[in-house]
Amino acid sequence: MSFTALRQRFGRFKFTLLVLVSAGLCVWVGYEIGNARLQFLEQERERYHNRIERLQGLNEQLEYQNNILRVERDVDRVAIQNLQQELRQAHESSADVRRELAFFQRVMAPELDADGVTIDSLALWPANENSFHFRLILLQLERAQQGLTTGTYQITLRGRYGSEVAEYNLLELADVEHDNGERSFAMNYFSRLDGTFKLPADFAPELIEVQVRVRGGRQTTQQFTWGELTQETVQSIEPE
């Protein structure tokens, strides 16, 4: 239906009023839609603004943590360098001590030195039920020697079955390769042996004896009581 027909049907006044009402309604609907859109955009802007603030705060925290890590890294690097320097100094001091020890040991206790080789330590710690790990370290005292220092050693476990004295070759108990109860060594600086053995049933250990013989030289013997070995284990940290 055309505008002319509507105007003729409703009359000019009513038609004009209808047009004005329709136009006003369209304006109001458009305003409400625009206002709703504006509110939505404001909410979105606020949401993005808050998100940006959170991200900026997170970025500042990450930068702060990164700065802390950088400082800690620098401190660790300096500490490692200092530790390496201390280790070098300790190594040099240890070499001096070994030379002095070799000299005084030859003078005061030659029986503890098998031509420049001494028994540095024997450590013992529990493995599991009735089993133990052990570690033997032989130390070369005189670094002026040319070539490798070679020789053999044997480890004897002594104890009792009640009142009866008994002994075992610890290398055999630990299933360590040996030749007639003795194990050969060839070393510069030191020689180390690690192993695990299980005590025979009802056997009461009393001491471990280590005998070292340098090829073509003297023999040295040192005894370690079982009580001393196990007590040192309790007071120390178990090695890995």
KOLGU-491319 format. One line per 10 residues: number of its first residue (from 1); for each residue x, y, z of C-alpha. Coordinates in pm, 1 decimal, m for minus. Layout:
NUM) X Y Z | ...
end
This chain:
1) 0.0 0.0 0.0 | 145.0 337.3 m99.1 | 190.5 639.2 126.8 | m79.5 823.1 m75.3 | m332.3 549.6 m10.4 | m247.3 544.3 361.2 | m279.4 919.6 386.9 | m617.0 908.2 214.3 | m730.3 621.9 438.3 | m620.0 770.4 774.3
11) m630.7 1133.5 682.8 | m343.8 1376.0 678.8 | m329.2 1429.6 1056.6 | m339.1 1065.6 1155.0 | m98.2 972.0 880.1 | 144.6 1241.9 987.5 | 109.7 1130.2 1349.1 | 168.9 768.6 1247.5 | 480.8 867.1 1054.6 | 612.0 1066.8 1348.8
21) 543.0 784.5 1593.1 | 711.7 531.1 1362.6 | 1010.3 760.4 1316.4 | 1033.2 818.3 1691.8 | 1011.2 446.0 1755.7 | 1290.0 380.9 1507.1 | 1501.8 650.2 1668.2 | 1439.7 504.9 2016.6 | 1518.9 150.1 1904.4 | 1833.5 271.3 1730.4
31) 1934.6 464.7 2043.1 | 1884.2 162.6 2267.3 | 2078.5 m58.9 2029.5 | 2358.8 196.5 2009.0 | 2361.4 239.6 2386.7 | 2377.1 m137.7 2438.4 | 2657.8 m160.5 2185.8 | 2840.4 122.3 2360.6 | 2807.9 m50.6 2699.3 | 2936.0 m374.4 2547.8
41) 3235.6 m194.0 2398.5 | 3303.4 m22.1 2732.0 | 3297.8 m357.0 2907.9 | 3530.1 m505.2 2647.4 | 3764.3 m208.5 2681.6 | 3767.8 m248.5 3060.1 | 3829.2 m621.2 3028.8 | 4121.5 m570.6 2789.8 | 4255.8 m291.5 3007.9 | 4253.5 m520.4 3312.7
51) 4414.8 m797.3 3112.5 | 4687.4 m562.1 2992.1 | 4753.5 m454.5 3351.6 | 4777.0 m817.8 3463.5 | 5014.6 m900.2 3179.4 | 5226.3 m596.6 3259.3 | 5240.6 m703.9 3624.2 | 5334.1 m1056.8 3522.2 | 5599.7 m922.2 3287.5 | 5746.6 m712.0 3568.7
61) 5753.8 m1018.1 3796.3 | 5924.8 m1224.8 3527.2 | 6180.5 m951.4 3467.0 | 6244.4 m932.4 3843.0 | 6287.8 m1309.4 3866.6 | 6509.0 m1306.3 3559.1 | 6728.6 m1039.8 3717.2 | 6751.7 m1246.8 4036.7 | 6846.9 m1557.7 3837.2 | 7106.1 m1359.5 3644.7
71) 7258.7 m1233.1 3968.7 | 7251.2 m1584.4 4119.5 | 7415.4 m1722.5 3805.7 | 7691.3 m1463.6 3830.0 | 7736.5 m1540.7 4199.9 | 7747.7 m1915.7 4126.8 | 8002.2 m1861.0 3850.4 | 8224.8 m1662.2 4083.4 | 8178.3 m1922.8 4358.0 | 8270.3 m2203.6 4116.9
81) 8578.2 m2014.8 4003.2 | 8680.1 m1959.5 4365.6 | 8614.6 m2325.4 4444.0 | 8823.9 m2437.0 4147.6 | 9104.2 m2211.6 4265.8 | 9074.9 m2353.9 4618.2 | 9079.7 m2707.2 4477.6 | 9394.5 m2632.3 4280.4 | 9554.9 m2488.6 4591.1 | 9438.3 m2786.4 4796.1
91) 9581.1 m3023.5 4534.9 | 9913.3 m2843.1 4546.7 | 9907.3 m2849.3 4927.7 | 9816.3 m3217.8 4920.1 | 10113.0 m3289.8 4696.0 | 10339.9 m3105.3 4939.1 | 10191.6 m3296.3 5232.0 | 10241.2 m3627.6 5049.7 | 10604.5 m3544.6 4989.3 | 10654.7 m3448.5 5353.9
101) 10464.0 m3755.0 5469.0 | 10676.5 m3979.1 5251.1 | 10992.8 m3830.2 5397.7 | 10889.8 m3850.0 5764.0 | 10728.6 m4189.4 5718.7 | 11048.7 m4334.0 5578.4 | 11236.4 m4190.6 5875.3 | 10991.4 m4260.4 6160.2 | 10782.3 m4557.0 6040.5 | 10931.4 m4732.7 5739.0
111) 10716.3 m5039.7 5806.5 | 10404.7 m4840.3 5697.8 | 10550.5 m4761.7 5357.3 | 10596.3 m5023.3 5087.4 | 10851.9 m4833.9 4878.6 | 10642.2 m4520.7 4822.9 | 10296.1 m4682.1 4852.1 | 10084.8 m4658.3 5165.7 | 9738.6 m4776.6 5265.6 | 9546.7 m4450.1 5264.3
121) 9209.5 m4572.3 5391.9 | 8962.8 m4856.7 5421.1 | 8594.9 m4760.8 5442.2 | 8302.4 m4987.5 5524.5 | 7925.9 m4928.2 5521.5 | 7615.5 m5150.4 5525.0 | 7461.8 m5267.2 5197.3 | 7168.9 m5478.6 5316.6 | 7109.1 m5759.0 5563.3 | 7447.9 m5898.4 5669.7
131) 7617.4 m5746.8 5360.2 | 7864.6 m5459.6 5340.3 | 8025.7 m5234.1 5082.5 | 8395.7 m5161.8 5119.0 | 8639.9 m4922.3 4958.8 | 9018.3 m4955.1 4974.5 | 9245.4 m4671.9 4862.2 | 9620.0 m4709.8 4815.4 | 9820.4 m4388.7 4784.2 | 10141.6 m4328.7 4594.9
141) 10357.0 m4103.9 4810.2 | 10646.8 m4024.2 4580.5 | 10535.3 m3862.3 4254.1 | 10897.0 m3831.9 4141.3 | 10893.5 m4198.5 4049.4 | 10896.7 m4272.3 3678.9 | 10630.3 m4497.5 3528.8 | 10355.4 m4684.1 3708.4 | 10391.7 m4829.4 4053.9 | 10292.1 m5194.9 4045.0
151) 10242.7 m5461.7 4305.9 | 9986.1 m5680.7 4478.3 | 9766.4 m5668.4 4785.5 | 9541.5 m5900.4 4979.1 | 9259.6 m5832.5 5224.9 | 9189.2 m6073.1 5510.2 | 8876.7 m6074.3 5726.6 | 8936.0 m6222.9 6072.0 | 8683.1 m6315.2 6338.0 | 8530.0 m6599.7 6534.5
161) 8267.5 m6869.1 6532.3 | 8198.9 m6871.5 6902.7 | 8540.7 m6939.3 7056.3 | 8693.8 m7068.2 6733.8 | 8915.2 m6828.4 6536.8 | 8846.7 m6806.6 6162.2 | 8956.5 m6594.2 5868.0 | 8841.5 m6533.7 5509.1 | 8993.9 m6379.3 5201.8 | 8777.8 m6070.6 5152.7
171) 8848.4 m6064.7 4778.8 | 8691.4 m6409.7 4750.8 | 8391.5 m6310.9 4964.5 | 8338.7 m6005.9 4742.8 | 8384.8 m6210.3 4425.3 | 8663.0 m5974.3 4313.0 | 8906.8 m6095.8 4049.7 | 9231.5 m6213.1 4210.8 | 9519.1 m6454.3 4167.0 | 9573.4 m6697.7 4454.6
181) 9411.1 m6455.9 4698.2 | 9607.8 m6150.8 4579.7 | 9504.3 m5869.5 4349.7 | 9748.1 m5680.6 4129.7 | 9759.8 m5302.8 4095.3 | 9933.5 m5053.6 3867.9 | 9885.1 m4692.8 3960.2 | 9976.4 m4330.5 3933.3 | 9868.5 m4119.0 4231.7 | 9632.3 m4378.3 4381.8
191) 9452.8 m4710.1 4334.7 | 9094.0 m4771.0 4446.5 | 8896.3 m5090.9 4490.8 | 8521.7 m5105.8 4561.0 | 8333.2 m5423.3 4640.0 | 8049.4 m5584.4 4831.8 | 8066.7 m5892.9 5049.2 | 7832.1 m6091.4 5271.2 | 7936.1 m6215.6 5611.6 | 7915.3 m6592.2 5658.4
201) 7632.2 m6705.2 5884.1 | 7710.1 m6694.8 6259.4 | 8049.2 m6534.8 6188.1 | 8152.3 m6251.7 6425.0 | 8403.1 m6021.7 6246.9 | 8680.8 m5863.9 6452.2 | 8923.6 m5698.6 6211.1 | 9028.9 m5656.8 5849.1 | 9397.1 m5681.2 5758.8 | 9539.7 m5529.7 5440.4
211) 9880.0 m5636.5 5309.5 | 10045.9 m5447.7 5024.4 | 10364.1 m5546.4 4844.8 | 10527.3 m5332.6 4578.1 | 10682.7 m5536.9 4300.3 | 11046.5 m5584.1 4390.4 | 11002.1 m5389.8 4715.2 | 10890.3 m5417.6 5073.8 | 10556.5 m5523.0 5219.8 | 10338.8 m5310.2 5448.1
221) 10052.5 m5436.2 5663.7 | 9774.7 m5244.4 5835.6 | 9488.3 m5370.2 6050.7 | 9145.6 m5208.4 6088.2 | 8924.9 m5325.2 6374.2 | 8562.9 m5395.7 6286.8 | 8443.7 m5164.7 6563.2 | 8644.3 m4871.3 6428.2 | 8522.6 m4928.2 6072.4 | 8155.6 m4949.7 6167.6
231) 8181.7 m4653.7 6406.1 | 8333.8 m4436.5 6133.0 | 8044.1 m4539.6 5908.9 | 7788.0 m4408.1 6157.7 | 7972.5 m4076.6 6189.4 | 8017.3 m4022.0 5814.9 | 7793.8 m3983.2 5513.4 | 7752.0 m4295.3 5306.8 | 7921.6 m4246.7 4970.7 | 7728.7 m4288.6 4647.7
end
